Amino acid sequence: MLSFAKPARHQNVEAEEQQGPKKLPWGEGERLQKVLAKAGVASRRVAEELIEQGRIEVDGVIVREQGLRIDPDTAVVRVDGVRIVVRDEQVYLALNKPKGFQSTMSDEFNRPCVGDIVAERVMAGQRLFHVGRLDADTEGLLLLTNDGDLAHRLMHPSFEVSKTYLATVDGEVQRDVGKRLRKGVELDDGPATVDEFQVLEVGEGRSLVKVVLHEGRKHIVRRLLDAIGHPVTALVRTRIGPVALGDQRPGTLRVLGRDEIGKLYEAVDL
């Protein structure tokens, strides 16, 4: 929800003295109020109030001019410091990938794949691609988008976007295992660590654990837990950065909310 109390995060005198966004002549681009309304930020009337309060930035500069025309394809717009999506054609989806599905848009062996789930969108002209992968035996959160810049940064290890997993493993995991995993475990392709580790349930020769890490290597969670003597029998990814799977059912899609998209942008410095 939009707060109506705080000023723009970057508001300061120096910012206001910077050169403002490129002003487009009448008939080109769209009025800023309209862009904000289409993005779901607020009605045009409330958008005008936000502009007047100095809570809107365009291309890094606070805007107080009513009726400013901008190019939604190139302008970077922020509300209270959080970037918003202003391009109509941008698509941001959360998929709960079912177990047994390949993380590909098509499969040469005709195995079930992500492309089957979004086939109607692709046929309608949307060019979607998945952010990262989950192996066929792993279910859970997979992001789909046509925003190439965001997808590239989310997958790049330098931005260290965390991912959260729930794993059912063989054996009753001892409480001190987390310390070992945080310190680091040597794998075939080098050492690996977790950011967080928590034992949630133990009993009947099995354990349920939560693993948070920003590693992106293939089968990294399975390999880490296998290396400490607790092979994975079931694995679900429940979160990518600020986006949570929640109670979304396997095989279903949902459109990401404006706040979620803004936080993803923030996580990768866009």
N, C-alpha and C positions, 0 to 999 in steps of 0.2 A: 504494500500500500504506500501511496505517496505521503510523505510527511509535509505538513504545512507550517513548520516551525523553523527549520534550520536553513541557513544560507548555502549557496553553492560551495562545494568543498574547496575549490581553488580560488575563491573570491579574494582579491586583494587589489591594492591600488596599481601595482605594477602590471597586473594582468589587464586592467581596464585601459592602461596606457598603450598596450600593444596594438598593432595594426589589427583591425577587426576582420571578420570573414569577408570573402569576396561578395560584393553586392551585385546581384543580378538585375538586369533591367526588367521593367514591367513586361509580363507575358512569358518570361522565362522562369524555370524552377517553380517552387511553391512557397507560399507564405509560411513562415515558421510556425505560426499558430496552428495552421492546417496540418503541417507535418507532425506536430506534437499530438494533435487530436487523432490522426490516423494511426499513430504508434500506440494509442491507448493510454497516453500519459494523463490526459485530462480533456475536458471539453474545450472548445476554442476560447470561451470566455475565461475559464480558469487558467488556460495556457497563457492568456494575455496578462493575468495577474502574476503568474510565475515569472514571466519576462520582466515585468515591472519591478518585481522583488529582487532581481538579479540572480535568479536561481537556474538560469539556462545558459549553457555555454555552447558556442558553435566554433569548431576548430580551435579549441583551447582558450577562447576569449569570451568573457561574459557579455551577453547581448541584452540591451534594454530598449532597443528600437522596435516599436510595434510595426508589423507589416513587412519585416525584412524577408526578402525572397532568397531561398537557398536551393542548392542542387542536392536532392536526397541521395543521389548516387555517389556523391563524393564527400558531403559534409559529415563531420563527426559531431554529434549532438549529445550533450550530457545534461541530465537533470540532477541537481544536488550532487554533482560529481560522478554520477553513475551513467555510463554510456547506454543509449537506447538504440533500438533497431528502427531505422527510418526508411529502409528500402523495401518496397512492397514484395519484391520477388524473393527475399531472403526467407529461408525455411530452417527452423530449428526444432528437432524432434527428439524425444526420448523413447527408446524401444526397450521393452523387456524381452531380450532374445531368449527363445525357448531352448532347452537342452536338445541337442541333436541337429541344430541348425548351424550351417557354415556362416562365418562372418564375411560373406562376399555378396556381390550384387547378382552374380550368376555362377553356376557350377557346371563344369564340363561333364561330371558324372551324374547329373540330374539329382543330386542330393538336395534336401531342403536347405534354403539359404535366405539371408536377409532380403535379397531382391524379391523373393516371393511375397514377402509381407508388404513391401512398398510398391508392388507391381503397378497398381492403379495410378499412384502418383507419378511414377516414371512414364507410364503411357500417356499421362496428361501433360507431359513435357518438363516435369521437374527433374533436374540433374542432381541426384542425391549421392552422397558418399558417406561412408561410416568413419567415425573418428576412432582409430585404433581397431583392435580385434578382441574377440573372445573365442577360445577354442570350442569345438563342437560340443564337448561334454560340459562346458561351463554355461550357465544361464545368467541373465541379469542385464544390467544397464549398458546400453550402447547408444551413443549419440549419433544422429544423422543430420546432415546439413548440406547446403550448397554454398556456404560461406567458407571459401578456401583459405583465407587468411586465418580465421579463427581455428579451423580444423588443423592447419599446419602447426600452429603454435601449441594447441592442446596436446598434440602428439610429440612435440619436440621436448627432449629430456631437460633442456636448460630451464624450462619454466616450472618444472617439478610440480605439476598438478597431481594432487593425491587421488588415490583410488582406494575404495573400501570394499572388502570381501568378507563374506561369511563362509566358513569352510567346516564341513563335517569330516573329521579325520579318524583313522584307526588309533586306538589306544587312549588312555586317560592322560591328558597333557598336564604336566606339573606346572606349578605357578612360576617357577624360575625360568621357564622356556623363553618367556618374553624378553628377559634381560639378554639372553644369548642371541636372540634374533635381532634385537636392537644394536647389539655390539657388532654383529656381522657374521655371516656364514659363507664359507668358501664353496663356490660352485664351479662347474667345469669351465665356465666362461668368466670367472672372476668372482670376487666377493659381492655379497648382496646383503642389504639391511632392510628392516621395516621401520616405519615411523611410529607405529603403535601396534600393540598386540594385547589381546584380552581373551581370557578363557571364560566363556559364557555358560557352558554346561558340561558336566562330566558324568558319565555313567554307562554301565553295561558295555564296557570295552570301547566306548566311542567318546569323542569330545566335539563340542561346537565352539569354534574360535572366531574372533574378529581380527582381521589383518588390514592395516592401513599402510600403504607404501606409494611411492611415486615412480618406482621402477617400471620400465616398459618392456623388459626382455620377455621372450617367448616362454610361456608356461611358468613364469617366475614364482607365483604363489605355490603352485603344485611342487615345483622343484625345491623351494625353500623348506616346505613342511616335510617333504620326503627326506630331505637331507638331515633333519633332526629326528627321524624315526617315526613320523606320523603321516603316512600316506593319505592323500585326500580321497574321500569317497563321493563327496558332493561339494560343488563350489558355485557361489552366486556373487556377482558384483552388485553392490547395493548403492554405491555413490561414486560420482566422478566430480571432484572439486565441490562446487556448491550445489550440484544437481543430485537429488536423491531419488531412488527408485520408488520408495514408499510402498503403497499397496497395489501398485500397477500389476495387472495379471500378465503372465507369459504370453507373448505373441501380440501384445497391444502396443499402440503408439499414443503418445500425447504430445501436444505442442508445448514447448517450453514457455514459461511465463516471462514477462518483461524483466522482472527482477533477476530471474535465473540467468537470462542472457547477459544482462548487465554485469553480473558477478563473474560470469565466464570471461567476458571481455577484460574485466579488472584483473582476473587471475593471470592473464597472459599479456598484460600491459598494452592492450589495444584501446 
